[in-house]
Amino acid sequence: MSRASSVTRFHGLSYESIVAALSPAIPARLVVAHLGNGASLCAIANGRSVDTSMGLTPTGGIPMGTRSGDLDPGVVLFLARTGHLDGARGGVDLDALESVLNHESGLAGLSSGAHAPGVSDLRELTAAAVRNSDQDSATPNQAIAALAIAIFCRSIAKTVASYAAVLGGLDALVFTGGIGEHSALVREQVCRQLAFLGITLDAEANQRHATTISQPASPITVQIIPADEDGRIAHHVRNLLTQKPAK
């Protein structure tokens, strides 16, 4: 693919579309957060990706809807040694391990309770977290939902901060993906934790999902840009169809 995809395996078309949308004035030090049920971040230096949160598989990185994100390898050993991954014929059931990491973790795992299944949809978690917020004390479900969102946002902020170190600073932060484009709560929590970098959020612009949601004086521009993965696919197909055959 093009300039944004020198490192990215996953969400590469999304990141490429953001770089295309920002062209020709691409910020030299850019972090893009593609936040959805699957989520990742990418550090982009002068239009080329130099780091991304997902690894060999899309399970790595930040917690997602049902995927664990990065975790202590000792967790897997603990689950195996305590019988949580026992197979029907003995030994570790790798299918069970894959199910735990990819389908029962992330926001769903964080929000699950003793008698209630977890919720992977950020919209449902947000509704639960703010419901009855005027009460003196939070209900158990409200507290669990708020904690899941807080862990999600903290992981995003930590990754952005680490990428600022990778890039030698930060000029712009872009939110994209279903959550990135539509959750004012997530964007506010992330940017609040990044205030030490100089980010100052425009609360009103954030609430109405404006394109630029940072204040004019903010040294780091924060924007919401919709991903256009279909557009990038069409771009590459057109290029392939118009290429002259090799002689």
PyMOL commands that set and color helices and strands:
alter all, ss='L'
color gray80, all
select helices_A, chain A and resi 3-5+12-22+73-81+94-103+106-111+122-130+140-167+177-182+184-193+195-197+203-207+229-242
alter helices_A, ss='H'
color red, helices_A
select strands_A, chain A and resi 29-35+39-45+48-52+172-176+221-224
alter strands_A, ss='S'
color yellow, strands_A
deselect
rebuild
show_as cartoon
